[in-house]
Amino acid sequence: MAVLSIQSHVVYGYAGNTAAVFPLQRLGREVWAINTVEFSNHTGYGAWRGKILGAELAADLVMGLEERNVLNRCEAVLSGYLGDAAVGKAIIDAVKKVKNKSPGALYCCDPVMGDISRGFYVKPDIPDIFKNELVPLADIVCPNQFELEALTGIQITGIDSVIKAINTLHEMGPSIVLVTSLMEKAGEINMAASDKTNIYKTTTPKLPLGSGVAGTGDMTAAVFLSRYLETRSLEKTLEMCTASVYGVLEVSLKTASNTGNLVELKPIDAQEQFVSPLHSFKAEKIK
C-alpha cells in the first residue's frame, strides 16, 4: 500500500515532500510524491529560486496513476503547501479519485498557511480553500497553533480554548485533529490530538531552535499519518509521533553548524529516531 503525497519540494534542506517522503519510507511506506512547487530552498531564508508547478501538472500526474490502475493500492493522501489555490482543486480531485478506487483510504490535510513567528506566508486566497474545501474533505487535519486559530477564529489562550477550537475543527469535517506547536508554559511545547471522543496532549522540553525549524510540521504530519495507519490508536500514535519529532529536532540542533544560518532538519542523520526514538513522552488525557 502507498501514500500519495502532494506538496512542495526544495532542492536544499527539508520542507514539504523533502521533509515528508523519507520519514514515510523509513517507516516502511511506499510513497508517490507529487510536487506542487520546485524551489531551491525553503522560504524561511527570505530568498529562493524556482517556480510553482501548478494544478495542471498535479492533475496530469494523478491521471497517469489512474491510467496505470494503481489507485486501489493507495491507503492515504497527504497534502501540504499548495503554492497556488488552484492546486487545492487538483488535490480535491485526487482525493475523490483515490477514495473511489480505495474506499478505506484516508485524507490527511496539513493546512500550511503560516506560524506564530511569521504570520501568514501564503497567497491571500490559500486560507479560504483550506477552510472551505480541503479541511471539510479531510479525515485527519494537522494545523499548528497559528493555523488552528486561523481556521476556527478562536484565539488560543489556554487549554479550554484549545479544546473549543479542536471541537470546532471536528464540526468542519475531520474525524482526527492533530495540533502541533502549542505554547502553554515557558520552556515547554505541546501537541494535542483528538478523535471527537478523547483528546490527548503530550509535552516536551522546548529546544533552543529560535523561531523554529522549517519542515517540522511537514515531517510531523507524515509521521503521525504513518503511525496512525499502523496502530489506529490515537493515544499511541501521538506518543510515537512526539518521540520521533523531538528526537529528530534534538539531533538537528546538535549537528547544526555555528555559521549563523537557520537550523535545518537532519532527518538522515536522525533516521533511527523515526523507528526507535531515544525518548518517550506519555500522552495525558485532557478530555
Disulfide bonds with the S-S distance in Angstrom:
none
